[in-house]
Amino acid sequence: MTTLHSTHIEAYLSQLGLPGKLGGLDLVSQLQARHLAEFSFSSINALYGEFLSLQEADVFNRVITNRQGGYCFEHNKIACMALAHLGFEVRPVLARVMLNGLDTNPRTHRVTLLTLAGCEYLVDVGFGVKTPILPLKIDSNNSVEQGVNEYLIERKGQAVKVSMHAPEHSDLYEVDLGIVYEGDCEVAHFYSHQYPEAGFVNNLVVSRIESGQRHLIRNLHYLYWNEHTGEHTQCDITGTQQLHGLLQEHFRLQVSMPVIEKTFAKVYERANQQR
């Protein structure tokens, strides 16, 4: 019997175009990499200011059907549901983001914990431009190379710290492997997109990763770099038409002009206040 739940997931998997004969960790890896390439990370909806429901139909419509982009509580919920649908043992976990150097930040990042063949992995499709493109094995301390990026895993009991070790060092987040319910994610999600001082309420962050190419919008700046060729370009964003073009061309996002105009105005005003 086809249900609304399975219809959403099958439509998502169809857009990813996963090879039919894959299984196990290879299948998870392909899902993760193709999700990052196809569906952009974006704080536009949080910056715009509307309440964002985490009900299944609403999340799939925003991120997959309407291509508005989203952040961890949307992207990683979709991936977790899809992996469970495919028969994998997965559950959500929460992490403290440490990009600002503080280890006392609230747990506002959702990740998926995968248990496969007796090993544990973190699967993340919602951390922006520094997101690992493949599952990270977390059974013990280790380092993982993914292209030019090297990630350092430090595990102490139920806590797992994930850092980028190369090409630059940056602590990313610390995951608590304790049991997390969807209600816990709802609380953290509400803070992340409704609290007036939350990062995504005040900053435009959009990213997409595909085949070693990383695209990033950070407020009024666009950056692109190719880890294979070393190519690196950047430009300032000076108007709404330019922003609209970048979102369509490089991030595959469909965002209405009224939303873009309000988003640009908010970011532009904040930039002027900080001068």
Phi and psi in degrees as GROMACS dihedral restraints (atoms count N, CA, C in turn):
[ dihedral_restraints ]
;  ai    aj    ak    al  type     phi  dphi    fc
    3     4     5     6     1   -81.5    20    10
    4     5     6     7     1   130.1    20    10
    6     7     8     9     1  -114.5    20    10
    7     8     9    10     1   165.9    20    10
    9    10    11    12     1   -58.5    20    10
   10    11    12    13     1   -39.1    20    10
   12    13    14    15     1   -59.0    20    10
   13    14    15    16     1   -52.2    20    10
   15    16    17    18     1   -68.7    20    10
   16    17    18    19     1   -31.3    20    10
   18    19    20    21     1   -63.1    20    10
   19    20    21    22     1   -44.5    20    10
   21    22    23    24     1   -59.7    20    10
   22    23    24    25     1   -47.7    20    10
   24    25    26    27     1   -68.9    20    10
   25    26    27    28     1   -41.0    20    10
   27    28    29    30     1   -63.9    20    10
   28    29    30    31     1   -37.4    20    10
   30    31    32    33     1   -64.8    20    10
   31    32    33    34     1   -40.8    20    10
   33    34    35    36     1   -63.2    20    10
   34    35    36    37     1   -48.5    20    10
   36    37    38    39     1   -63.9    20    10
   37    38    39    40     1   -34.5    20    10
   39    40    41    42     1   -63.8    20    10
   40    41    42    43     1   -40.1    20    10
   42    43    44    45     1   -67.4    20    10
   43    44    45    46     1   -31.4    20    10
   45    46    47    48     1   -70.6    20    10
   46    47    48    49     1   -29.7    20    10
   48    49    50    51     1    64.8    20    10
   49    50    51    52     1    45.8    20    10
   51    52    53    54     1   -69.5    20    10
   52    53    54    55     1   139.8    20    10
   54    55    56    57     1   -58.6    20    10
   55    56    57    58     1   137.4    20    10
   57    58    59    60     1   -69.8    20    10
   58    59    60    61     1   -25.5    20    10
   60    61    62    63     1   -94.4    20    10
   61    62    63    64     1     0.8    20    10
   63    64    65    66     1   -77.4    20    10
   64    65    66    67     1   153.8    20    10
   66    67    68    69     1  -153.2    20    10
   67    68    69    70     1   173.9    20    10
   69    70    71    72     1    59.8    20    10
   70    71    72    73     1  -145.3    20    10
   72    73    74    75     1   -64.7    20    10
   73    74    75    76     1   -30.2    20    10
   75    76    77    78     1   -61.9    20    10
   76    77    78    79     1   -40.2    20    10
   78    79    80    81     1   -67.4    20    10
   79    80    81    82     1   -44.1    20    10
   81    82    83    84     1   -60.6    20    10
   82    83    84    85     1   -43.5    20    10
   84    85    86    87     1   -62.3    20    10
   85    86    87    88     1   -42.0    20    10
   87    88    89    90     1   -66.4    20    10
   88    89    90    91     1   -41.2    20    10
   90    91    92    93     1   -60.5    20    10
   91    92    93    94     1   -44.9    20    10
   93    94    95    96     1   -63.1    20    10
   94    95    96    97     1   -50.0    20    10
   96    97    98    99     1   -64.4    20    10
   97    98    99   100     1   -41.0    20    10
   99   100   101   102     1   -73.1    20    10
  100   101   102   103     1   -32.8    20    10
  102   103   104   105     1   -62.0    20    10
  103   104   105   106     1   -47.7    20    10
  105   106   107   108     1   -61.0    20    10
  106   107   108   109     1   -33.2    20    10
  108   109   110   111     1   -77.7    20    10
  109   110   111   112     1   -30.5    20    10
  111   112   113   114     1   -95.3    20    10
  112   113   114   115     1   -35.7    20    10
  114   115   116   117     1  -122.4    20    10
  115   116   117   118     1   112.7    20    10
  117   118   119   120     1   -74.7    20    10
  118   119   120   121     1   146.4    20    10
  120   121   122   123     1   -73.0    20    10
  121   122   123   124     1   137.1    20    10
  123   124   125   126     1  -156.9    20    10
  124   125   126   127     1   137.5    20    10
  126   127   128   129     1  -101.0    20    10
  127   128   129   130     1    10.3    20    10
  129   130   131   132     1   -57.8    20    10
  130   131   132   133     1   -46.7    20    10
  132   133   134   135     1   -64.6    20    10
  133   134   135   136     1   -38.4    20    10
  135   136   137   138     1   -66.0    20    10
  136   137   138   139     1   -41.2    20    10
  138   139   140   141     1   -66.9    20    10
  139   140   141   142     1   -34.5    20    10
  141   142   143   144     1   -65.5    20    10
  142   143   144   145     1   -33.4    20    10
  144   145   146   147     1   108.0    20    10
  145   146   147   148     1    -2.5    20    10
  147   148   149   150     1   -81.3    20    10
  148   149   150   151     1   152.9    20    10
  150   151   152   153     1   -68.5    20    10
  151   152   153   154     1   134.0    20    10
  153   154   155   156     1  -111.0    20    10
  154   155   156   157     1   106.2    20    10
  156   157   158   159     1   -68.0    20    10
  157   158   159   160     1   142.7    20    10
  159   160   161   162     1  -100.6    20    10
  160   161   162   163     1    12.8    20    10
  162   163   164   165     1   -61.5    20    10
  163   164   165   166     1   142.8    20    10
  165   166   167   168     1   -50.4    20    10
  166   167   168   169     1   -51.5    20    10
  168   169   170   171     1   -61.4    20    10
  169   170   171   172     1   -39.3    20    10
  171   172   173   174     1   -66.6    20    10
  172   173   174   175     1   -42.8    20    10
  174   175   176   177     1   -65.2    20    10
  175   176   177   178     1   -47.5    20    10
  177   178   179   180     1   -62.8    20    10
  178   179   180   181     1   -39.9    20    10
  180   181   182   183     1   -64.4    20    10
  181   182   183   184     1   -43.3    20    10
  183   184   185   186     1   -66.2    20    10
  184   185   186   187     1   -51.4    20    10
  186   187   188   189     1   -85.2    20    10
  187   188   189   190     1   -44.5    20    10
  189   190   191   192     1   -93.0    20    10
  190   191   192   193     1   -54.7    20    10
  192   193   194   195     1   -72.3    20    10
  193   194   195   196     1   -50.8    20    10
  195   196   197   198     1   -91.9    20    10
  196   197   198   199     1    -7.1    20    10
  198   199   200   201     1    51.5    20    10
  199   200   201   202     1    50.4    20    10
  201   202   203   204     1   -90.4    20    10
  202   203   204   205     1    -8.1    20    10
  204   205   206   207     1    80.8    20    10
  205   206   207   208     1   176.7    20    10
  207   208   209   210     1  -176.9    20    10
  208   209   210   211     1  -175.8    20    10
  210   211   212   213     1  -126.2    20    10
  211   212   213   214     1  -164.9    20    10
  213   214   215   216     1   -56.8    20    10
  214   215   216   217     1   -38.6    20    10
  216   217   218   219     1   -70.9    20    10
  217   218   219   220     1   -16.1    20    10
  219   220   221   222     1   -97.3    20    10
  220   221   222   223     1   -56.5    20    10
  222   223   224   225     1   -58.3    20    10
  223   224   225   226     1   -49.7    20    10
  225   226   227   228     1   -74.1    20    10
  226   227   228   229     1   -23.3    20    10
  228   229   230   231     1   -67.7    20    10
  229   230   231   232     1   -44.3    20    10
  231   232   233   234     1   -60.3    20    10
  232   233   234   235     1   -48.2    20    10
  234   235   236   237     1   -63.4    20    10
  235   236   237   238     1   -40.3    20    10
  237   238   239   240     1   -63.4    20    10
  238   239   240   241     1   -44.4    20    10
  240   241   242   243     1   -64.0    20    10
  241   242   243   244     1   -40.0    20    10
  243   244   245   246     1   -66.3    20    10
  244   245   246   247     1   -42.5    20    10
  246   247   248   249     1   -64.6    20    10
  247   248   249   250     1   -39.9    20    10
  249   250   251   252     1   -63.2    20    10
  250   251   252   253     1   -40.6    20    10
  252   253   254   255     1   -60.8    20    10
  253   254   255   256     1   -33.9    20    10
  255   256   257   258     1   -82.0    20    10
  256   257   258   259     1    -0.7    20    10
  258   259   260   261     1    99.7    20    10
  259   260   261   262     1     7.4    20    10
  261   262   263   264     1   -85.3    20    10
  262   263   264   265     1   153.0    20    10
  264   265   266   267     1   -88.1    20    10
  265   266   267   268     1   104.9    20    10
  267   268   269   270     1  -137.4    20    10
  268   269   270   271     1   156.2    20    10
  270   271   272   273     1  -157.5    20    10
  271   272   273   274     1   156.7    20    10
  273   274   275   276     1   -78.5    20    10
  274   275   276   277     1   149.3    20    10
  276   277   278   279     1  -135.1    20    10
  277   278   279   280     1   161.7    20    10
  279   280   281   282     1  -116.7    20    10
  280   281   282   283     1   149.6    20    10
  282   283   284   285     1  -134.2    20    10
  283   284   285   286     1   153.9    20    10
  285   286   287   288     1   -90.7    20    10
  286   287   288   289     1   120.3    20    10
  288   289   290   291     1   -73.2    20    10
  289   290   291   292     1   134.2    20    10
  291   292   293   294     1  -122.1    20    10
  292   293   294   295     1    19.7    20    10
  294   295   296   297     1   -62.0    20    10
  295   296   297   298     1   -26.1    20    10
  297   298   299   300     1   -88.9    20    10
  298   299   300   301     1     6.6    20    10
  300   301   302   303     1    87.2    20    10
  301   302   303   304     1    -1.8    20    10
  303   304   305   306     1   -99.7    20    10
  304   305   306   307     1   137.4    20    10
  306   307   308   309     1  -103.4    20    10
  307   308   309   310     1    16.3    20    10
  309   310   311   312     1  -112.1    20    10
  310   311   312   313     1     9.7    20    10
  312   313   314   315     1   -66.6    20    10
  313   314   315   316     1   153.3    20    10
  315   316   317   318     1   -67.7    20    10
  316   317   318   319     1   160.9    20    10
  318   319   320   321     1   -80.9    20    10
  319   320   321   322     1    97.0    20    10
  321   322   323   324     1  -124.7    20    10
  322   323   324   325     1    21.3    20    10
  324   325   326   327     1  -125.7    20    10
  325   326   327   328     1   124.7    20    10
  327   328   329   330     1   -93.2    20    10
  328   329   330   331     1   133.3    20    10
  330   331   332   333     1  -132.4    20    10
  331   332   333   334     1   163.6    20    10
  333   334   335   336     1  -107.6    20    10
  334   335   336   337     1   128.7    20    10
  336   337   338   339     1   -95.0    20    10
  337   338   339   340     1   121.8    20    10
  339   340   341   342     1  -109.7    20    10
  340   341   342   343     1   129.2    20    10
  342   343   344   345     1  -110.8    20    10
  343   344   345   346     1   119.8    20    10
  345   346   347   348     1  -143.7    20    10
  346   347   348   349     1   123.0    20    10
  348   349   350   351     1    54.0    20    10
  349   350   351   352     1    40.4    20    10
  351   352   353   354     1    80.5    20    10
  352   353   354   355     1     1.5    20    10
  354   355   356   357     1  -115.1    20    10
  355   356   357   358     1   154.0    20    10
  357   358   359   360     1  -109.8    20    10
  358   359   360   361     1   140.9    20    10
  360   361   362   363     1  -136.0    20    10
  361   362   363   364     1   151.2    20    10
  363   364   365   366     1  -100.4    20    10
  364   365   366   367     1   129.9    20    10
  366   367   368   369     1  -117.3    20    10
  367   368   369   370     1   120.7    20    10
  369   370   371   372     1  -132.2    20    10
  370   371   372   373     1   123.6    20    10
  372   373   374   375     1  -123.3    20    10
  373   374   375   376     1    22.0    20    10
  375   376   377   378     1  -144.1    20    10
  376   377   378   379     1    38.8    20    10
  378   379   380   381     1  -116.1    20    10
  379   380   381   382     1    18.3    20    10
  381   382   383   384     1    78.6    20    10
  382   383   384   385     1  -152.5    20    10
  384   385   386   387     1   -69.7    20    10
  385   386   387   388     1   -18.3    20    10
  387   388   389   390     1   -98.1    20    10
  388   389   390   391     1    10.5    20    10
  390   391   392   393     1   -61.6    20    10
  391   392   393   394     1   131.3    20    10
  393   394   395   396     1   -59.4    20    10
  394   395   396   397     1   141.3    20    10
  396   397   398   399     1   -91.8    20    10
  397   398   399   400     1    -5.9    20    10
  399   400   401   402     1  -135.8    20    10
  400   401   402   403     1   160.9    20    10
  402   403   404   405     1   -58.6    20    10
  403   404   405   406     1   145.3    20    10
  405   406   407   408     1  -106.8    20    10
  406   407   408   409     1   120.8    20    10
  408   409   410   411     1   -75.6    20    10
  409   410   411   412     1   130.3    20    10
  411   412   413   414     1  -124.6    20    10
  412   413   414   415     1    17.8    20    10
  414   415   416   417     1   -64.8    20    10
  415   416   417   418     1   -27.9    20    10
  417   418   419   420     1  -154.3    20    10
  418   419   420   421     1   173.1    20    10
  420   421   422   423     1   -62.6    20    10
  421   422   423   424     1   131.9    20    10
  423   424   425   426     1  -166.2    20    10
  424   425   426   427     1   170.7    20    10
  426   427   428   429     1  -120.8    20    10
  427   428   429   430     1   146.2    20    10
  429   430   431   432     1  -128.2    20    10
  430   431   432   433     1   124.8    20    10
  432   433   434   435     1   -94.9    20    10
  433   434   435   436     1   128.8    20    10
  435   436   437   438     1  -132.0    20    10
  436   437   438   439     1    96.0    20    10
  438   439   440   441     1    67.2    20    10
  439   440   441   442     1  -132.5    20    10
  441   442   443   444     1   -83.3    20    10
  442   443   444   445     1    -7.9    20    10
  444   445   446   447     1   -90.9    20    10
  445   446   447   448     1   138.9    20    10
  447   448   449   450     1  -123.5    20    10
  448   449   450   451     1   127.0    20    10
  450   451   452   453     1  -108.8    20    10
  451   452   453   454     1   137.0    20    10
  453   454   455   456     1  -105.2    20    10
  454   455   456   457     1   127.7    20    10
  456   457   458   459     1  -109.2    20    10
  457   458   459   460     1   123.7    20    10
  459   460   461   462     1  -123.6    20    10
  460   461   462   463     1   115.9    20    10
  462   463   464   465     1  -112.8    20    10
  463   464   465   466     1   131.2    20    10
  465   466   467   468     1  -132.5    20    10
  466   467   468   469     1    98.0    20    10
  468   469   470   471     1    63.3    20    10
  469   470   471   472     1  -117.8    20    10
  471   472   473   474     1   -94.3    20    10
  472   473   474   475     1     7.6    20    10
  474   475   476   477     1  -110.3    20    10
  475   476   477   478     1   133.0    20    10
  477   478   479   480     1  -128.3    20    10
  478   479   480   481     1   117.6    20    10
  480   481   482   483     1   -97.3    20    10
  481   482   483   484     1   130.0    20    10
  483   484   485   486     1  -114.0    20    10
  484   485   486   487     1   123.1    20    10
  486   487   488   489     1  -126.7    20    10
  487   488   489   490     1   151.8    20    10
  489   490   491   492     1   -89.8    20    10
  490   491   492   493     1   123.8    20    10
  492   493   494   495     1  -100.5    20    10
  493   494   495   496     1   -25.6    20    10
  495   496   497   498     1  -155.2    20    10
  496   497   498   499     1   148.8    20    10
  498   499   500   501     1   -76.6    20    10
  499   500   501   502     1    -6.7    20    10
  501   502   503   504     1  -137.2    20    10
  502   503   504   505     1   159.2    20    10
  504   505   506   507     1   -95.8    20    10
  505   506   507   508     1   129.9    20    10
  507   508   509   510     1  -155.9    20    10
  508   509   510   511     1   122.7    20    10
  510   511   512   513     1   -70.5    20    10
  511   512   513   514     1   125.9    20    10
  513   514   515   516     1   -92.6    20    10
  514   515   516   517     1   -63.5    20    10
  516   517   518   519     1  -162.4    20    10
  517   518   519   520     1   163.5    20    10
  519   520   521   522     1  -120.1    20    10
  520   521   522   523     1   121.3    20    10
  522   523   524   525     1   -94.2    20    10
  523   524   525   526     1   135.2    20    10
  525   526   527   528     1   -97.4    20    10
  526   527   528   529     1   121.4    20    10
  528   529   530   531     1   -84.3    20    10
  529   530   531   532     1     6.8    20    10
  531   532   533   534     1   -64.0    20    10
  532   533   534   535     1   164.6    20    10
  534   535   536   537     1   -63.2    20    10
  535   536   537   538     1   132.4    20    10
  537   538   539   540     1  -125.7    20    10
  538   539   540   541     1   135.2    20    10
  540   541   542   543     1  -105.9    20    10
  541   542   543   544     1   163.6    20    10
  543   544   545   546     1   -59.6    20    10
  544   545   546   547     1   -30.7    20    10
  546   547   548   549     1   -63.0    20    10
  547   548   549   550     1   -35.9    20    10
  549   550   551   552     1   -63.6    20    10
  550   551   552   553     1   -40.1    20    10
  552   553   554   555     1   -67.1    20    10
  553   554   555   556     1   -37.1    20    10
  555   556   557   558     1   -60.5    20    10
  556   557   558   559     1   -42.2    20    10
  558   559   560   561     1   -64.3    20    10
  559   560   561   562     1   -48.7    20    10
  561   562   563   564     1   -64.8    20    10
  562   563   564   565     1   -38.4    20    10
  564   565   566   567     1   -63.1    20    10
  565   566   567   568     1   -43.3    20    10
  567   568   569   570     1   -60.4    20    10
  568   569   570   571     1   -45.8    20    10
  570   571   572   573     1   -59.5    20    10
  571   572   573   574     1   -44.9    20    10
  573   574   575   576     1   -67.7    20    10
  574   575   576   577     1   -27.1    20    10
  576   577   578   579     1  -120.5    20    10
  577   578   579   580     1     2.4    20    10
  579   580   581   582     1  -123.8    20    10
  580   581   582   583     1   -25.5    20    10
  582   583   584   585     1   -66.7    20    10
  583   584   585   586     1   127.1    20    10
  585   586   587   588     1   -57.2    20    10
  586   587   588   589     1   -27.7    20    10
  588   589   590   591     1   -98.3    20    10
  589   590   591   592     1     2.6    20    10
  591   592   593   594     1   -64.4    20    10
  592   593   594   595     1   147.5    20    10
  594   595   596   597     1   -57.7    20    10
  595   596   597   598     1   -45.1    20    10
  597   598   599   600     1   -77.5    20    10
  598   599   600   601     1   -13.6    20    10
  600   601   602   603     1   -77.0    20    10
  601   602   603   604     1   -19.5    20    10
  603   604   605   606     1  -119.8    20    10
  604   605   606   607     1    -5.8    20    10
  606   607   608   609     1  -133.2    20    10
  607   608   609   610     1   138.2    20    10
  609   610   611   612     1   -87.8    20    10
  610   611   612   613     1   116.2    20    10
  612   613   614   615     1  -131.9    20    10
  613   614   615   616     1   118.9    20    10
  615   616   617   618     1  -135.0    20    10
  616   617   618   619     1   135.0    20    10
  618   619   620   621     1  -149.7    20    10
  619   620   621   622     1   156.2    20    10
  621   622   623   624     1  -150.3    20    10
  622   623   624   625     1   140.8    20    10
  624   625   626   627     1  -125.1    20    10
  625   626   627   628     1   125.6    20    10
  627   628   629   630     1  -149.9    20    10
  628   629   630   631     1   120.8    20    10
  630   631   632   633     1    50.9    20    10
  631   632   633   634     1    47.7    20    10
  633   634   635   636     1    79.1    20    10
  634   635   636   637     1     1.4    20    10
  636   637   638   639     1  -104.6    20    10
  637   638   639   640     1   130.8    20    10
  639   640   641   642     1  -123.3    20    10
  640   641   642   643     1   126.5    20    10
  642   643   644   645     1  -111.0    20    10
  643   644   645   646     1   139.2    20    10
  645   646   647   648     1  -145.6    20    10
  646   647   648   649     1   131.7    20    10
  648   649   650   651     1  -110.8    20    10
  649   650   651   652     1   124.9    20    10
  651   652   653   654     1  -125.0    20    10
  652   653   654   655     1   100.9    20    10
  654   655   656   657     1    56.7    20    10
  655   656   657   658     1  -110.0    20    10
  657   658   659   660     1  -103.7    20    10
  658   659   660   661     1    25.8    20    10
  660   661   662   663     1  -131.7    20    10
  661   662   663   664     1   137.2    20    10
  663   664   665   666     1  -112.5    20    10
  664   665   666   667     1   133.3    20    10
  666   667   668   669     1  -130.2    20    10
  667   668   669   670     1   145.8    20    10
  669   670   671   672     1  -139.2    20    10
  670   671   672   673     1   136.6    20    10
  672   673   674   675     1  -145.7    20    10
  673   674   675   676     1   147.9    20    10
  675   676   677   678     1  -118.1    20    10
  676   677   678   679     1   113.4    20    10
  678   679   680   681     1   -71.5    20    10
  679   680   681   682     1   -17.1    20    10
  681   682   683   684     1   -82.4    20    10
  682   683   684   685     1   -40.7    20    10
  684   685   686   687     1  -102.1    20    10
  685   686   687   688     1   -16.0    20    10
  687   688   689   690     1    82.4    20    10
  688   689   690   691     1     0.1    20    10
  690   691   692   693     1   -62.3    20    10
  691   692   693   694     1   137.8    20    10
  693   694   695   696     1  -145.8    20    10
  694   695   696   697     1   122.6    20    10
  696   697   698   699     1  -133.3    20    10
  697   698   699   700     1   155.9    20    10
  699   700   701   702     1  -154.7    20    10
  700   701   702   703     1   157.3    20    10
  702   703   704   705     1  -156.3    20    10
  703   704   705   706     1   157.5    20    10
  705   706   707   708     1   -83.4    20    10
  706   707   708   709     1   148.0    20    10
  708   709   710   711     1  -101.3    20    10
  709   710   711   712     1   117.0    20    10
  711   712   713   714     1  -112.0    20    10
  712   713   714   715     1    -4.6    20    10
  714   715   716   717     1  -163.0    20    10
  715   716   717   718     1   170.1    20    10
  717   718   719   720     1   -70.9    20    10
  718   719   720   721     1   -36.3    20    10
  720   721   722   723     1   -65.5    20    10
  721   722   723   724     1   -39.5    20    10
  723   724   725   726     1   -64.1    20    10
  724   725   726   727     1   -44.1    20    10
  726   727   728   729     1   -61.9    20    10
  727   728   729   730     1   -43.5    20    10
  729   730   731   732     1   -59.4    20    10
  730   731   732   733     1   -43.7    20    10
  732   733   734   735     1   -64.8    20    10
  733   734   735   736     1   -41.3    20    10
  735   736   737   738     1   -63.1    20    10
  736   737   738   739     1   -43.7    20    10
  738   739   740   741     1   -62.9    20    10
  739   740   741   742     1   -37.8    20    10
  741   742   743   744     1   -74.9    20    10
  742   743   744   745     1   -47.2    20    10
  744   745   746   747     1   -74.0    20    10
  745   746   747   748     1   -44.4    20    10
  747   748   749   750     1  -103.5    20    10
  748   749   750   751     1   -18.4    20    10
  750   751   752   753     1  -119.9    20    10
  751   752   753   754     1    -3.2    20    10
  753   754   755   756     1    57.0    20    10
  754   755   756   757     1    34.4    20    10
  756   757   758   759     1  -101.5    20    10
  757   758   759   760     1   145.4    20    10
  759   760   761   762     1  -114.1    20    10
  760   761   762   763     1    98.2    20    10
  762   763   764   765     1  -122.0    20    10
  763   764   765   766     1   131.3    20    10
  765   766   767   768     1   -68.5    20    10
  766   767   768   769     1   153.9    20    10
  768   769   770   771     1   -62.3    20    10
  769   770   771   772     1   -39.2    20    10
  771   772   773   774     1   -58.7    20    10
  772   773   774   775     1   -39.0    20    10
  774   775   776   777     1   -68.0    20    10
  775   776   777   778     1   -42.8    20    10
  777   778   779   780     1   -62.6    20    10
  778   779   780   781     1   -42.1    20    10
  780   781   782   783     1   -63.6    20    10
  781   782   783   784     1   -43.3    20    10
  783   784   785   786     1   -68.1    20    10
  784   785   786   787     1   -40.5    20    10
  786   787   788   789     1   -62.1    20    10
  787   788   789   790     1   -48.5    20    10
  789   790   791   792     1   -62.1    20    10
  790   791   792   793     1   -43.5    20    10
  792   793   794   795     1   -60.9    20    10
  793   794   795   796     1   -41.2    20    10
  795   796   797   798     1   -67.0    20    10
  796   797   798   799     1   -43.9    20    10
  798   799   800   801     1   -68.3    20    10
  799   800   801   802     1   -40.8    20    10
  801   802   803   804     1   -63.8    20    10
  802   803   804   805     1   -44.0    20    10
  804   805   806   807     1   -62.9    20    10
  805   806   807   808     1   -42.3    20    10
  807   808   809   810     1   -65.9    20    10
  808   809   810   811     1   -38.1    20    10
  810   811   812   813     1   -63.6    20    10
  811   812   813   814     1   -39.8    20    10
  813   814   815   816     1   -67.7    20    10
  814   815   816   817     1   -35.3    20    10
  816   817   818   819     1   -67.1    20    10
  817   818   819   820     1   -27.3    20    10
  819   820   821   822     1   -87.4    20    10
  820   821   822   823     1    -6.0    20    10
